Amino acid sequence: MKVYIGMPIGRIIEAETHFAVLATVHALYKHGVSVNHGTIKGSSIVEVARSRVCEEFLKSDATHLFMIDSDQTWQADDFLKVLRLATVLPVVCGAYPIKREPVIYYVDRQKGPPIRNAWGCVKINGIGLGFTCVQRKVIEQLTEKAPKLKMPQRDEPMAHIFRNDTDDQGNFRGEDMAFFADLRALGHEIWLEPHVQIGHIGLKEYKGNFMDGFKDAAGGAN
């Protein structure tokens, strides 16, 4: 296994995120896992930055792309937990709260009772992309399918994997939910590891326990 930590950065990386990366890299080396850390800096268009992260990942020999936003915090053990799951599941995510009080998690859950797999993960439709690990074959499939567009300050077209669009009901859909919709269209299942705790840096660190608000009978976005 070789993991590529891909992180789009607008202006800065939060200090807490930087410390989490350092602790994670140390833990990965301790467990004998090769790691590359790729950042895309200065892009004001997150869809382009995410597509560039995928392009750089495919230039490496990494087996897994772990996408993390530059305002997330986490424990190295939780990173390792998601990474282990990604050895058997093509797409694994962690949930993090949005930047407001009270703590709210935005997860597009399937309707009806949750579907769990043998590892305790919950099947979902989509989630924010800030803590998501995917196998290399997934990015390769998306790259083959994506349109090739000319981007500013680039000589060659690039596979533009991420986009904003609308869903079947005409509702706006951001690049994260569109990404997961594309994955499901390719036949992949999206799995949430509900026990990892991820912080979100804004005016403060927003953090909670996703399982506290998890209801077996509930469905839809939460």
C-alpha positions in Angstrom: 0.0 0.0 0.0 1.1 3.5 -0.9 -1.1 6.4 0.1 -1.2 9.9 -1.5 -2.6 12.6 0.8 -4.2 15.1 -1.6 -5.0 18.6 -0.2 -6.3 21.6 -2.2 -5.3 24.8 -0.4 -6.8 28.2 -1.2 -4.6 30.6 0.8 -3.4 28.8 3.9 -3.4 25.5 5.7 -4.6 25.7 9.2 -2.0 25.0 11.9 -4.1 22.2 13.4 -4.3 20.6 10.0 -0.5 20.8 9.6 0.0 19.2 13.0 -2.4 16.4 12.1 -0.6 15.7 8.8 2.8 15.5 10.7 1.4 13.0 13.2 -0.2 11.0 10.5 2.9 10.8 8.4 4.9 9.6 11.4 2.2 6.9 12.2 2.3 5.8 8.5 6.1 5.4 8.5 5.9 3.6 11.8 3.5 1.1 10.2 5.6 0.7 7.1 3.2 2.5 4.8 4.7 4.7 2.0 3.2 8.2 1.8 3.3 11.2 -0.5 1.7 14.5 0.4 0.5 16.5 -2.5 -0.9 20.0 -2.2 -2.4 22.3 -4.8 -1.9 25.9 -3.6 -3.4 29.1 -4.6 -6.4 27.9 -6.7 -9.6 29.9 -6.0 -11.7 27.3 -7.9 -12.0 24.2 -5.7 -13.3 22.0 -8.6 -10.1 22.7 -10.5 -7.9 22.2 -7.5 -9.5 18.8 -6.7 -9.1 17.7 -10.4 -5.4 18.7 -10.2 -5.0 16.7 -7.0 -6.3 13.6 -8.9 -4.0 14.4 -11.8 -0.9 14.6 -9.6 -2.0 11.4 -7.7 -2.1 9.4 -11.0 1.4 10.6 -11.8 2.6 8.8 -8.6 2.7 5.1 -7.9 0.3 5.4 -5.0 -2.4 2.9 -4.6 -4.8 5.1 -2.6 -5.8 8.7 -2.7 -6.8 10.2 0.7 -8.5 13.5 0.0 -8.4 15.9 3.0 -9.4 19.6 3.2 -6.9 22.1 4.6 -9.2 23.0 7.5 -9.7 19.5 9.0 -8.3 18.0 12.1 -8.1 14.3 13.0 -6.2 11.7 15.0 -3.7 9.6 13.2 -5.4 6.4 14.5 -8.6 7.5 12.7 -6.7 8.1 9.5 -5.3 4.6 9.8 -8.7 3.2 10.5 -10.2 4.6 7.3 -7.1 3.6 5.3 -7.3 0.0 6.5 -10.9 -0.1 5.4 -9.9 1.2 2.0 -7.9 -1.9 1.4 -11.2 -3.8 1.0 -13.7 -1.0 0.1 -13.1 1.2 -2.9 -14.5 4.4 -1.3 -14.5 5.1 2.5 -15.3 8.5 4.1 -15.4 10.2 7.5 -18.0 12.7 8.6 -17.2 16.1 9.9 -19.4 18.9 11.2 -20.3 22.1 9.3 -19.0 25.3 10.8 -21.9 26.3 12.9 -23.6 25.7 16.3 -25.2 23.4 17.3 -23.0 20.7 15.8 -24.6 19.4 12.5 -23.2 16.8 10.1 -24.2 17.0 6.4 -24.5 13.4 5.1 -26.7 12.3 2.3 -28.0 9.1 3.8 -30.1 6.5 2.1 -33.7 6.3 3.0 -34.9 3.6 5.4 -32.9 1.7 8.0 -29.1 2.1 7.5 -27.3 -0.6 5.6 -24.1 -1.7 7.4 -21.3 -3.9 6.1 -19.2 -6.4 8.0 -16.8 -3.7 9.2 -19.6 -1.5 10.7 -19.6 1.1 7.9 -22.8 2.7 6.8 -23.8 2.9 3.2 -24.6 6.5 2.1 -25.2 8.5 -1.1 -22.6 11.2 -0.5 -20.8 13.5 2.0 -18.4 16.4 2.1 -15.1 15.4 0.5 -12.9 16.6 3.3 -11.9 13.1 4.6 -12.3 10.6 1.9 -10.1 7.7 0.8 -10.5 6.0 -2.6 -8.6 3.2 -4.4 -6.6 4.1 -7.5 -8.9 2.2 -9.9 -11.7 4.6 -8.9 -9.8 7.7 -9.9 -8.6 6.0 -13.1 -12.2 5.2 -14.0 -13.3 8.8 -13.3 -10.4 10.2 -15.3 -11.3 8.1 -18.3 -14.9 9.3 -18.2 -14.2 13.0 -17.4 -14.1 15.7 -20.1 -10.6 16.9 -21.0 -10.5 20.7 -20.7 -7.9 23.4 -21.3 -7.2 25.2 -18.0 -5.5 28.6 -17.5 -1.7 28.5 -17.4 -1.6 24.9 -18.7 -0.5 23.7 -22.2 -2.2 20.4 -22.1 -5.9 19.6 -21.4 -6.7 18.1 -18.0 -9.4 15.6 -17.0 -11.9 17.7 -15.2 -13.4 15.2 -12.7 -15.1 17.7 -10.4 -18.0 20.0 -11.3 -21.1 21.7 -9.9 -24.3 20.6 -11.4 -28.0 19.9 -10.6 -29.6 16.7 -9.4 -32.6 14.9 -11.0 -35.0 17.3 -9.1 -33.3 20.4 -10.4 -31.5 21.2 -7.1 -28.0 22.6 -7.1 -25.3 20.0 -6.4 -21.8 20.9 -5.3 -18.7 19.2 -6.6 -18.5 16.8 -3.7 -22.0 15.3 -4.2 -21.6 15.3 -7.9 -18.4 13.3 -7.4 -20.2 10.7 -5.4 -23.1 10.6 -7.8 -20.5 9.8 -10.6 -19.1 7.0 -8.4 -22.4 5.4 -7.8 -23.2 5.6 -11.6 -20.0 3.6 -12.1 -21.3 1.0 -9.7 -19.3 1.9 -6.6 -20.8 2.0 -3.1 -20.0 4.8 -0.8 -19.2 3.8 2.8 -19.1 6.0 5.9 -16.9 5.0 8.9 -19.2 6.6 11.5 -16.9 6.3 14.5 -14.0 8.5 13.4 -14.0 12.1 14.9 -12.9 14.9 12.6 -12.8 18.6 13.5 -13.5 21.5 11.2 -11.6 24.7 11.7 -13.5 28.0 11.4 -13.8 30.7 14.0 -13.1 27.8 16.3 -12.7 24.0 16.0 -16.1 22.5 15.4 -16.1 19.0 16.6 -18.6 16.4 17.8 -19.5 12.7 17.7 -21.4 11.7 14.6 -22.8 8.7 16.4 -24.5 10.9 19.0 -27.0 12.0 16.4 -27.3 8.8 14.4 -30.8 7.3 14.3 -31.3 3.8 12.8 -34.7 4.7 11.4 -33.7 8.0 9.8 -32.8 8.6 6.2 -31.9 11.4 3.9 -29.5 14.3 4.6 -28.6 14.7 8.2 
